[in-house]
Amino acid sequence: MITRYVEIIMKLCSIGLVIAAAGLWAGAGVDARPKFRDEQTLVGGTIWSQIIIPIGLMISKSVDDNIDMFVLGYYLLTGVVLLFTTGVVLILHEIVIMKRRQHHHHHHHQHQPAVGSRESVRHAKHDEQVDKVYYAIGIISLFAGAFKLCEFIAIIMS
């Protein structure tokens, strides 16, 4: 009985974090960095699959439609792998981009006077904001994956 409550709490926490990541992703603008379309596909696929599939599983459990433990475990394990992979890829990718930008910014200012247009400053700030948003989505994905892993462990132990 307690395991069922733990499972529900972990599932709701994971879905809540994924919805928060979806809000950040939508706020960052899908076309913010069009050259990284694979990144957009990864984030979008992770977010939608981790919202739709758990809701479907919760509906089937609420109508007492018994789901085989193997099927439930499969969906939980693939969710853990997907969320952790997305989190790690986003975090590492954003760290590389931020370091490259800092390195470029440092060398650019050493060789040229500090004269820049408002447009380039605004574009740089937007890119920086997008980097932070994708970095945050990566961290949220890791936390959501951790909740899903706890749910998986709770089901195995029951």
MOBELLIN-V563888 format. One record per helix or strand of 2 or more residues. SS is the DSSP state (~ for helix, > for strand). FROM is the first residue (numbers start at 1). TO is the last residue. If there is no record, write none. Layout:
# MOBELLIN-V563888
ss=(SS:SS)
from=(FROM:FROM)
to=(TO:TO)
This chain:
# MOBELLIN-V563888
ss=(~:~:~:~)
from=(2:37:69:118)
to=(28:62:111:157)
